[in-house]
């Protein structure tokens, strides 16, 4: 049986790991641990003790990883080849981030911050704060859409699109659209199998959003699944997801794989707890087709 060509990034405590794409094998090839990383200032180390998202990204032509962490919380950029920490900014209960053109980062935070923050990567490890902070109730998801120069964010029952323009040290970030979701507690925000729509997990359901029609509809594979914490598609169409188990509201020790032919596999992850997983490929929306402006309600 063939498997996706890319590996699977995992996070949930102080570590991030790149694991085999084979659902039956937990074979880790790359590890970074915030508790022992040399370049984190001692007074900032626990900002990254509860890593809840890891995204493969490219910055200045280099393969990097964009991280967020909950609890005390932070957003960070890590260079893959030498594990150098390039950027670190505090953000209580940060849950998601994405790179924006021009060396910028958009990050969403929930309890203790409830905001969407915009940072410039030139701030490095000594940032004094965001360049812009906007209210976002229970902020949880961020995905950039290059074709339309906009990024999407979710929080509680809201899905918003912001138009983005940057030149040098100046930028414009304008609310383009706001959608009311059919359920509360929006959590994960990720591209669908084709890369043209968004998958949104909420407390009791999983949804698909079409940016062209502004329609929110049940995501067929997981429509009535509750407490789904992450969804991610490989290039071959294999879905991997995590779901809170055992009476908790966030953790699991299992990844579920659904292949394009419908075959389902489960992988037990030994040691610690698991939060989100991401295939080792771009997490940005391809933006096939232009959406409508103004306001819409799902």
WOBEL-V575254 format. One record per residue. N is the residue number from 1. RES is the residue in one small letter. SS is DSSP state (H for helix, E for strand, C for the rest). PHI is phi in whole degrees, -180 to 180 (none if undefined). D_LAST is the distance of its C-alpha to the last C-alpha in whole Angstrom. Layout:
n=N res=RES ss=SS phi=PHI d_last=D_LAST
n=N res=RES ss=SS phi=PHI d_last=D_LAST
This chain:
n=1 res=x ss=C phi=none d_last=40
n=2 res=x ss=C phi=-87 d_last=38
n=3 res=x ss=C phi=-130 d_last=35
n=4 res=x ss=C phi=-54 d_last=33
n=5 res=x ss=C phi=-76 d_last=36
n=6 res=x ss=C phi=-95 d_last=34
n=7 res=x ss=C phi=-84 d_last=34
n=8 res=x ss=E phi=-124 d_last=32
n=9 res=x ss=E phi=-81 d_last=31
n=10 res=x ss=E phi=-130 d_last=31
n=11 res=x ss=E phi=-152 d_last=31
n=12 res=x ss=C phi=164 d_last=31
n=13 res=x ss=C phi=-135 d_last=34
n=14 res=x ss=C phi=-91 d_last=37
n=15 res=x ss=E phi=-116 d_last=37
n=16 res=x ss=E phi=-122 d_last=35
n=17 res=x ss=E phi=-139 d_last=36
n=18 res=x ss=E phi=-106 d_last=36
n=19 res=x ss=E phi=-111 d_last=36
n=20 res=x ss=C phi=-58 d_last=37
n=21 res=x ss=C phi=-79 d_last=35
n=22 res=x ss=C phi=-72 d_last=37
n=23 res=x ss=C phi=-59 d_last=35
n=24 res=x ss=C phi=-90 d_last=38
n=25 res=x ss=C phi=-126 d_last=40
n=26 res=x ss=C phi=-100 d_last=39
n=27 res=x ss=C phi=-113 d_last=41
n=28 res=x ss=E phi=-91 d_last=40
n=29 res=x ss=E phi=-111 d_last=41
n=30 res=x ss=E phi=-151 d_last=40
n=31 res=x ss=E phi=-139 d_last=40
n=32 res=x ss=E phi=-136 d_last=40
n=33 res=x ss=E phi=-126 d_last=40
n=34 res=x ss=C phi=-64 d_last=39
n=35 res=x ss=C phi=-75 d_last=42
n=36 res=x ss=C phi=-127 d_last=45
n=37 res=x ss=C phi=-64 d_last=44
n=38 res=x ss=C phi=-71 d_last=46
n=39 res=x ss=C phi=-95 d_last=45
n=40 res=x ss=C phi=-92 d_last=42
n=41 res=x ss=C phi=-55 d_last=44
n=42 res=x ss=H phi=-52 d_last=45
n=43 res=x ss=H phi=-78 d_last=44
n=44 res=x ss=H phi=-118 d_last=40
n=45 res=x ss=H phi=-61 d_last=40
n=46 res=x ss=H phi=-75 d_last=39
n=47 res=x ss=H phi=-60 d_last=36
n=48 res=x ss=H phi=-112 d_last=35
n=49 res=x ss=C phi=-87 d_last=36
n=50 res=x ss=C phi=-140 d_last=33
n=51 res=x ss=E phi=-68 d_last=31
n=52 res=x ss=E phi=-118 d_last=27
n=53 res=x ss=E phi=-153 d_last=26
n=54 res=x ss=E phi=-135 d_last=28
n=55 res=x ss=E phi=-126 d_last=27
n=56 res=x ss=E phi=-72 d_last=30
n=57 res=x ss=E phi=-140 d_last=30
n=58 res=x ss=E phi=-121 d_last=33
n=59 res=x ss=E phi=-133 d_last=34
n=60 res=x ss=C phi=53 d_last=37
n=61 res=x ss=C phi=77 d_last=38
n=62 res=x ss=E phi=-108 d_last=38
n=63 res=x ss=E phi=-70 d_last=36
n=64 res=x ss=E phi=-135 d_last=35
n=65 res=x ss=E phi=-128 d_last=32
n=66 res=x ss=E phi=-101 d_last=30
n=67 res=x ss=E phi=-117 d_last=30
n=68 res=x ss=E phi=-130 d_last=28
n=69 res=x ss=E phi=-140 d_last=30
n=70 res=x ss=C phi=-91 d_last=29
n=71 res=x ss=C phi=65 d_last=31
n=72 res=x ss=C phi=-57 d_last=33
n=73 res=x ss=C phi=84 d_last=31
n=74 res=x ss=E phi=-169 d_last=31
n=75 res=x ss=E phi=-122 d_last=30
n=76 res=x ss=E phi=-147 d_last=33
n=77 res=x ss=E phi=-122 d_last=34
n=78 res=x ss=E phi=-124 d_last=36
n=79 res=x ss=E phi=-82 d_last=38
n=80 res=x ss=C phi=-72 d_last=39
n=81 res=x ss=C phi=-64 d_last=42
n=82 res=x ss=C phi=-128 d_last=44
n=83 res=x ss=C phi=60 d_last=41
n=84 res=x ss=C phi=-82 d_last=42
n=85 res=x ss=E phi=-83 d_last=39
n=86 res=x ss=E phi=-96 d_last=39
n=87 res=x ss=E phi=-151 d_last=36
n=88 res=x ss=E phi=-153 d_last=35
n=89 res=x ss=E phi=-137 d_last=34
n=90 res=x ss=E phi=-73 d_last=33
n=91 res=x ss=C phi=-159 d_last=29
n=92 res=x ss=C phi=-54 d_last=29
n=93 res=x ss=C phi=51 d_last=27
n=94 res=x ss=E phi=-66 d_last=26
n=95 res=x ss=E phi=-123 d_last=23
n=96 res=x ss=E phi=-164 d_last=22
n=97 res=x ss=E phi=-156 d_last=24
n=98 res=x ss=E phi=-151 d_last=24
n=99 res=x ss=E phi=-80 d_last=27
n=100 res=x ss=E phi=-117 d_last=26
n=101 res=x ss=C phi=-58 d_last=29
n=102 res=x ss=C phi=93 d_last=32
n=103 res=x ss=C phi=83 d_last=33
n=104 res=x ss=E phi=-114 d_last=30
n=105 res=x ss=E phi=-132 d_last=27
n=106 res=x ss=E phi=-108 d_last=24
n=107 res=x ss=E phi=-137 d_last=24
n=108 res=x ss=E phi=-115 d_last=21
n=109 res=x ss=E phi=-129 d_last=23
n=110 res=x ss=C phi=-110 d_last=22
n=111 res=x ss=C phi=-53 d_last=25
n=112 res=x ss=C phi=98 d_last=28
n=113 res=x ss=C phi=-138 d_last=26
n=114 res=x ss=C phi=47 d_last=22
n=115 res=x ss=E phi=-152 d_last=22
n=116 res=x ss=E phi=-113 d_last=22
n=117 res=x ss=E phi=-112 d_last=25
n=118 res=x ss=E phi=-115 d_last=27
n=119 res=x ss=E phi=-122 d_last=30
n=120 res=x ss=E phi=-109 d_last=33
n=121 res=x ss=H phi=-65 d_last=34
n=122 res=x ss=H phi=-65 d_last=38
n=123 res=x ss=H phi=-67 d_last=38
n=124 res=x ss=C phi=62 d_last=39
n=125 res=x ss=C phi=-94 d_last=40
n=126 res=x ss=C phi=-119 d_last=41
n=127 res=x ss=C phi=-60 d_last=37
n=128 res=x ss=C phi=-94 d_last=38
n=129 res=x ss=C phi=143 d_last=34
n=130 res=x ss=C phi=-74 d_last=31
n=131 res=x ss=C phi=-80 d_last=31
n=132 res=x ss=E phi=-151 d_last=28
n=133 res=x ss=E phi=-134 d_last=26
n=134 res=x ss=E phi=-118 d_last=22
n=135 res=x ss=E phi=-65 d_last=21
n=136 res=x ss=C phi=-148 d_last=18
n=137 res=x ss=C phi=-57 d_last=18
n=138 res=x ss=C phi=54 d_last=19
n=139 res=x ss=E phi=-57 d_last=18
n=140 res=x ss=E phi=-139 d_last=18
n=141 res=x ss=E phi=-133 d_last=17
n=142 res=x ss=E phi=-141 d_last=19
n=143 res=x ss=E phi=-141 d_last=19
n=144 res=x ss=E phi=-90 d_last=20
n=145 res=x ss=E phi=-122 d_last=20
n=146 res=x ss=H phi=-59 d_last=23
n=147 res=x ss=H phi=-61 d_last=23
n=148 res=x ss=H phi=-116 d_last=21
n=149 res=x ss=C phi=49 d_last=22
n=150 res=x ss=E phi=-147 d_last=19
n=151 res=x ss=E phi=-131 d_last=18
n=152 res=x ss=E phi=-108 d_last=15
n=153 res=x ss=E phi=-136 d_last=15
n=154 res=x ss=E phi=-133 d_last=13
n=155 res=x ss=E phi=-167 d_last=14
n=156 res=x ss=E phi=53 d_last=14
n=157 res=x ss=C phi=-108 d_last=10
n=158 res=x ss=E phi=-112 d_last=10
n=159 res=x ss=E phi=-126 d_last=9
n=160 res=x ss=E phi=-123 d_last=12
n=161 res=x ss=E phi=-118 d_last=14
n=162 res=x ss=E phi=-118 d_last=17
n=163 res=x ss=E phi=-79 d_last=20
n=164 res=x ss=E phi=-125 d_last=23
n=165 res=x ss=E phi=-139 d_last=27
n=166 res=x ss=E phi=-142 d_last=30
n=167 res=x ss=E phi=-146 d_last=34
n=168 res=x ss=C phi=61 d_last=36
n=169 res=x ss=C phi=-97 d_last=36
n=170 res=x ss=E phi=-112 d_last=33
n=171 res=x ss=E phi=-153 d_last=30
n=172 res=x ss=E phi=-133 d_last=27
n=173 res=x ss=E phi=-128 d_last=23
n=174 res=x ss=E phi=-124 d_last=21
n=175 res=x ss=E phi=-63 d_last=17
n=176 res=x ss=E phi=-104 d_last=16
n=177 res=x ss=E phi=-160 d_last=12
n=178 res=x ss=E phi=-135 d_last=10
n=179 res=x ss=E phi=-117 d_last=6
n=180 res=x ss=E phi=-92 d_last=6
n=181 res=x ss=C phi=-77 d_last=6
n=182 res=x ss=C phi=-73 d_last=7
n=183 res=x ss=C phi=-142 d_last=10
n=184 res=x ss=C phi=-89 d_last=13
n=185 res=x ss=C phi=61 d_last=15
n=186 res=x ss=E phi=-57 d_last=13
n=187 res=x ss=C phi=-123 d_last=17
n=188 res=x ss=C phi=-90 d_last=17
n=189 res=x ss=E phi=-133 d_last=16
n=190 res=x ss=E phi=-152 d_last=17
n=191 res=x ss=E phi=-74 d_last=18
n=192 res=x ss=C phi=-82 d_last=18
n=193 res=x ss=C phi=-62 d_last=21
n=194 res=x ss=C phi=-85 d_last=21
n=195 res=x ss=C phi=80 d_last=20
n=196 res=x ss=C phi=-109 d_last=17
n=197 res=x ss=E phi=-133 d_last=14
n=198 res=x ss=E phi=-113 d_last=13
n=199 res=x ss=E phi=-103 d_last=14
n=200 res=x ss=E phi=-126 d_last=12
n=201 res=x ss=E phi=-97 d_last=14
n=202 res=x ss=C phi=-125 d_last=14
n=203 res=x ss=C phi=-57 d_last=17
n=204 res=x ss=C phi=-117 d_last=16
n=205 res=x ss=C phi=-149 d_last=14
n=206 res=x ss=E phi=-130 d_last=14
n=207 res=x ss=E phi=-125 d_last=11
n=208 res=x ss=E phi=-120 d_last=11
n=209 res=x ss=E phi=-115 d_last=9
n=210 res=x ss=E phi=-100 d_last=10
n=211 res=x ss=C phi=-65 d_last=11
n=212 res=x ss=C phi=-77 d_last=13
n=213 res=x ss=C phi=-96 d_last=10
n=214 res=x ss=C phi=63 d_last=7
n=215 res=x ss=E phi=-94 d_last=6
n=216 res=x ss=E phi=-103 d_last=5
n=217 res=x ss=E phi=-134 d_last=8
n=218 res=x ss=E phi=-60 d_last=11
n=219 res=x ss=C phi=-83 d_last=14
n=220 res=x ss=H phi=-52 d_last=17
n=221 res=x ss=H phi=-67 d_last=20
n=222 res=x ss=H phi=-136 d_last=18
n=223 res=x ss=C phi=-50 d_last=15
n=224 res=x ss=C phi=-109 d_last=17
n=225 res=x ss=C phi=-81 d_last=19
n=226 res=x ss=C phi=-102 d_last=19
n=227 res=x ss=C phi=56 d_last=21
n=228 res=x ss=E phi=-77 d_last=20
n=229 res=x ss=E phi=-96 d_last=21
n=230 res=x ss=E phi=-156 d_last=21
n=231 res=x ss=E phi=-135 d_last=21
n=232 res=x ss=E phi=-157 d_last=23
n=233 res=x ss=E phi=-109 d_last=24
n=234 res=x ss=C phi=-81 d_last=27
n=235 res=x ss=C phi=-62 d_last=28
n=236 res=x ss=C phi=-87 d_last=29
n=237 res=x ss=C phi=93 d_last=26
n=238 res=x ss=C phi=-75 d_last=27
n=239 res=x ss=E phi=-93 d_last=25
n=240 res=x ss=E phi=-123 d_last=26
n=241 res=x ss=E phi=-147 d_last=24
n=242 res=x ss=E phi=-122 d_last=25
n=243 res=x ss=E phi=-142 d_last=24
n=244 res=x ss=C phi=-60 d_last=26
n=245 res=x ss=C phi=-135 d_last=29
n=246 res=x ss=C phi=69 d_last=32
n=247 res=x ss=C phi=83 d_last=30
n=248 res=x ss=C phi=-85 d_last=29
n=249 res=x ss=C phi=-106 d_last=26
n=250 res=x ss=C phi=-147 d_last=26
n=251 res=x ss=C phi=-104 d_last=29
n=252 res=x ss=E phi=-156 d_last=30
n=253 res=x ss=C phi=-126 d_last=33
n=254 res=x ss=E phi=-140 d_last=32
n=255 res=x ss=E phi=-111 d_last=30
n=256 res=x ss=E phi=-108 d_last=28
n=257 res=x ss=E phi=-112 d_last=29
n=258 res=x ss=E phi=-125 d_last=27
n=259 res=x ss=C phi=-80 d_last=29
n=260 res=x ss=C phi=-57 d_last=28
n=261 res=x ss=C phi=-85 d_last=30
n=262 res=x ss=C phi=94 d_last=28
n=263 res=x ss=C phi=-63 d_last=31
n=264 res=x ss=E phi=-115 d_last=30
n=265 res=x ss=E phi=-133 d_last=32
n=266 res=x ss=E phi=-123 d_last=33
n=267 res=x ss=E phi=-121 d_last=34
n=268 res=x ss=E phi=-82 d_last=36
n=269 res=x ss=C phi=-105 d_last=36
n=270 res=x ss=C phi=-74 d_last=39
n=271 res=x ss=C phi=79 d_last=40
n=272 res=x ss=C phi=67 d_last=38
n=273 res=x ss=C phi=-126 d_last=34
n=274 res=x ss=E phi=-114 d_last=31
n=275 res=x ss=C phi=-117 d_last=28
n=276 res=x ss=E phi=-118 d_last=26
n=277 res=x ss=E phi=-130 d_last=27
n=278 res=x ss=E phi=-143 d_last=27
n=279 res=x ss=E phi=-64 d_last=28
n=280 res=x ss=C phi=-81 d_last=31
n=281 res=x ss=C phi=-158 d_last=29
n=282 res=x ss=C phi=-58 d_last=27
n=283 res=x ss=C phi=-108 d_last=23
n=284 res=x ss=C phi=-97 d_last=22
n=285 res=x ss=E phi=-80 d_last=19
n=286 res=x ss=C phi=-74 d_last=21
n=287 res=x ss=C phi=71 d_last=19
n=288 res=x ss=C phi=-78 d_last=20
n=289 res=x ss=C phi=102 d_last=19
n=290 res=x ss=C phi=-97 d_last=18
n=291 res=x ss=C phi=-77 d_last=14
n=292 res=x ss=C phi=-92 d_last=14
n=293 res=x ss=C phi=-78 d_last=14
n=294 res=x ss=C phi=81 d_last=13
n=295 res=x ss=C phi=-105 d_last=10
n=296 res=x ss=C phi=-145 d_last=7
n=297 res=x ss=C phi=-128 d_last=4
n=298 res=x ss=C phi=-84 d_last=0
